[in-house]
Amino acid sequence: MRVWVDMTNSPHVPFFRPLVRLLEERGHEVSVSARDFAQTLELLTDAGIAHEVVGPPHGGAGRAGKIAAMASRLRALRSWASKRGFDVALSHASHELPLAARSLRIPSAYAYDYEFARTQHTLGSRAATRVVAPEAIPQERLDRLGAHARKTRRYPGLKEEYYLSGLVPDVGVLDRLGLDRSRVVAVVRTPPEVSLYHRHGNPLFTEVIERLGRDDGVQAVVLPRTTAQRTALLAAELPSLVVPEHAVDAQSLVALADLVVSAGGTMNREAVALGTPVWTTFAGQMGAVDEGLIAEGRLRELTDAASLVVRKKSGGAQVASRDPAVMLDLMLSALTTPTSA
C-alpha cells in the first residue's frame, strides 16, 4: 500500500514518527510531503524521515497571506501527488492534505486535538474521509466542524501518550545545550503568534521570560517557533535564557526538565504525559483536552508570573503507555467508507 503523509508544523514530526515506522514495518511504502515552517524540516531530518518540501512556506499571521499560501500549496500538493498512486493520505491538523486528497479521490484521515481553530478544522473535517479526535472533545463541538459521529473515530487519553510511549530520554541533550544540572532547568515554548486563533497577545508570557531570565538559580531553555521570535529573545540579553540555534530533542528535554511553561498546547501535554510539572500561558480559547487536564490538576493555568513554582522536580519521568498501533489503525480506518459529509 502507498501511504501519503503531510507534515506542516513541528509537532507533526513526533506524532508521525512511530506511525511511519509501523507502516514501514508492515511493508507499506510511505511518502512524506512537508512545509518549511518552524523546525519541521530540521526535525524530519533528525528523525531520519525522508521527505520532500511541497509548496510555499507558512503564509504568516494575516488572513490574506494564509489564503494565498493555502491556494498555492493546494495546487502544488495536487501536482505532486497526482501520479504517485497513493492508496490513503494521513495528516494531523494539516487541512490542505484532505482538500488535495479529496480532489484526487484519495481516502484521507484528518486528526486534531484542538477544536477552536474553526476555519482550518472545518475545511479539513468536511474534506476528509475520516476524522480522528480525542474522546475529551464533546461531539457537539465536532459537529459544528463537520466531524459528525459516523465520520469520526475517537481515542482515549492524549495523542502525546501514544507517540511518547516507551520514551527513554537522552540525557545528552542537557550537555549539548551546556546546561548546569545543579540549577533549575525550565523549558519554555513561545506563543503561536502566527496562528489566527491566537490574536490576543500574551503579556504574561513576557513576564515569565523576564522572571526566569533574571534568576541566577535557573537555566531556561526557550524554544522559539520563528526566526523573529529567536531574534527578539536574543536581543533581550537575559542571562539565564538559553536559546538553541537549531532544533533539539524536545521530548527528552521536557522529560528531564524540572518545569515547563508553554503558550501552546503540544508541549504542555508532552509534559503531562512525561510527569513534568507544567503551566500554560495560552491566551486563546481553551480546548476541551486542556480544560480536562486543568480540572484534573495535571496542567496548571498561570495567571501571574510571580505564582510560578520554580524548584527542582522530584522523581524521574513517568511515560504514559499507550500503543501507537492503536492510533495508526484509527487513521487507516479512512480506508473504510463512512457516511459522506
N, C-alpha and C positions, 0 to 999 in steps of 0.2 A: 504494500500500500504506500502511496506517495502522500506525505503529510506536509502541509504548509503551515508554518508558524510565523507570526508577525510580532516583532518586539519594537516598541516605540519609546520606552521610558526605562530608567534604571531598575525599578522593582520587577520588571518583567523577566529579567535575566535569572535571578534566583528562583522565581516561580517556575519557570520552564526548564531550568537545568536538570532536575531529576526526571521530568516528563520526557524530555528529549532523549535522555539516557535510556529510559524504559522503552520508548518507541524503537530505538535502535536495537536494543536487546531482543525485542520481539520480531526483529527482521524488517522493520519498516524503513523507508527512505525519507529523511527529514530535510526540508529546505527552509532556511530562515531568511526572511526579509527584515530589514531594520531601518530605523530612522536615526539620524545623527542628532541626538538630543541628550543633555545631561551627560552621564557617564555610560550610556548604553553600549556604545561601541567598544570602549575600553573593557567593560565588564564581560562582554561577549568574547573578546579576545582572551582575557584572563581565564575564562571558563573553558576555553578550547572549543567553542561552538562556532563552526563555520557559518558565515552569514554574508549577505550582500546588502549594501545600502541602496534603498529604492526610494526615489522621490526626494523632495526638498526637506530641509530640517524644520524644526518647530516654527510655527507661524508667529510666535510672540504672544504678548498679553492681550492685544486688541482683537475684537471680533472679526474685523475685516481681514486682518492678517491670517487668522486661523482659517477663515473660509477659503481664502485664496490658496493657502498651503494645502488644505484638505483636497480641494479640487485638483490641484496639480499632482498630489500624491496618489489620488484615486486613479488618475489616468496612468501614472507610472506603474502602480500595482497591477492594474488590469493587463497592461502590456507585458509586464514581467511574468505574470502567472499564466497568461492565456495559452501558451504552448507547452506547458510543463506537465499536463495531465494529472493534476492533483486530485486525490480522492476525498480529502477533507482539509479544512482550514481551521486553525485554532488561534485565539488571541485572549489576552487579559486586558480589558479596557482599551484596546486598540480598535476603535469603532470603524476605522477605514477598512479593516480586513473583511468584516461581514458584508459591508457595502460592495466591495470589489468582488468578493466571492459570490454573492447573490447574482451579480451581473454576469458572472461566468458559470452560473449554475453549479457551484461547488458547495456542498454542505459545510456549514460552519458552526463553531461553538464560540460563544462570546461570554467571558466570565468577568465579573466585577464584584467588589465588596463595599462600595460607597455609592449610595443611591441618589445623591443630590447633585451629581454632575449631569443635570437633566437632559440638556441638548445632546451631549455625547452619548449617553446611555439610551436615550430614546432612538436615536439613529441606529446604534448597534443592536439593541434588543429587537427592534422591528425587522432589521435586515437578516439577523442570524437565524439559523435553523434551530439552534439550541442555546439557551441562556443557562449559565451555571452561577449560582449565588449562594451565600451562606444562609443557614437557617435563621440567623438572627434578624434578617431584614423582613419586616412584615409584608405579606403578599400584596396588601393594598398599595404599598409604595411601589412594588414591582409592576403591578397592573397599570399604574399611571405611565410607566415607561414602555409599555407594550410587551412586558415579560409575563404573560399570563401563566397560570399554574401548569397547564398542559405542555407549555413550551419549556418550562424551567425545571432544572434539576438542582436539588439542594444538598449542601454538605454541612455536617456538624463542625463546630469549632471555628478556628481561624485558618485562612489559607496558609499563613506562615507556619502553622503547626505541621502542615504536610511537607513543605519543602525544607524545613529545618530538622525534620525527624532524623535522628541519628547523628546530628552535627557533632563533630569533635573540634572545638575551637583551636585555631592555630595561634599559639602564644607568641609566635614570631612576629605577629602583626604589631605588638606593642614595641618590640625592639626596632622594627623597621621605621616606626614613627618617632623613635627616640624618646619614648615616654619613661618617666620616672615612676616606677611602680609603688614607691612609698607615698606618693601623692594621690589624692582622689582623682580617678580618671572618669571624666564625663564625656559622653558623646552627644553632640548637638547637631540636629538636622534643620536646615534653614526652611523658611516658608516656601510654598509653591507659588511664587509670585507671578508666574506666567499663566496660572490657571484661572479661568473665568469664574469659577466658584469661590475664589479666594480674593475678593476685591477690597476687603475691609481694611487692609493694612494691619500691622502687628507690632505695635509699640512695646508690648510685653516681651516679645522675643528680643528686642534690642536691649531691654533692661536686663534680661537673663544673660545675654552676651557680656554686657558691661560687668555684671556681678561676678561671673565665673572668670572672665578675662583678667580681672584685677586681684584675684585671690591667689596668693602665692602657695597655698596648700593644694591647689587644683591644677590639673592639666586637662583642658577642654579641647577635645578634637572636634572641630566644626567641619561638617560635610556639606559644602555648598552645592546647589543644583546647577548654577550657571557661572560663566566666567565673570559676569558683572558682580555677582554675589561674592565670589572669591576675592576680586579686586577690592571691594568695599571692606571686607573683613581684614585683609592685609593692611589696608590704609589706616584702620583703627589703631594698629600698633599696640594691641593689648598683650601684655607679657605672658599670660597664662593660656593664650589660644594657640592651638596647633592646627594649621590649615594645610592638609595634604596637597601635594602638587598633582597627584594622579588618583585614580580610583583605588580604593582599598577594599580589603576583605571585611566589609561592614558587618557581616553576621558574626564573625569571630570577634571583632572589636566590641560589638554590643554584648556578646556573651561574657567577655572579660571585663567590661566596664563596671564601675560602681553605680552609675546612674545614667539615664538617658533623658534628654529633653528634645522633643521634636514638634515642629509646627505642621508636620504632615501626618500621614497615617500609617504607612507600612512599617517604618522603623519603630513606631510606638508598639505595634503589635508583635514585631520581632522581639522586642524587649520583654513583652508579656510572656511570649512563648519560651523565652530563654531564662526567665526568672530574674531579670534585672529591673530594679526599681525605675519607673518611668513616669514622666509628667508630660502632658500635652499642652501646647500653647496655640492649638489650632483656632483660627479666628473665623472660620466659615461655619456652615450649618453642620452640626454633629450628626454623623450617620449612626444607624442602629447598632452596628458592631461595636463602635467605641462607646455608645451610650450604655450598652450592656456591660462592657469592661469597667466603666466608671462605677456603675451600680454595684458591681461585684467587688470593687476595691482593688482591681488588678491594674487599673490605669487611673492616674490622678490628674485632675484638671487644675492647672496652675493659673491663678488669677493675680498673684503678686510675687514678683521675683524674690522678695525677702523671705517668702514662705518655702522656698525650695530647700529640701533637706540635702545637704552636701556632706556626705560621710562615706566611709568605706563600706562596701557591701559585705554582708556575712553570708558565707556559704558559696558554693560554686553554681555554675549554670545548670539548670534543670530543663532539658529539652522535652517539650511535649511530644508524644509519639503518636503520629497518625501516618497511615500508609499512603504515600504519594500515588500508588497504583489506583487507589480509590478515586483520587482527583482526575487522573488520566482517563479512567473509564467513564466518568461523568462527562468529560469533554468529548470523548469519542462517541457518546450516545447521539451526537449530531448525525451519525450515520443511519440512525433510525429516524423515521419521519414523523415528527409531532404534527399536531394540527397547525396549519399555517397561520401567520399573524394576520 
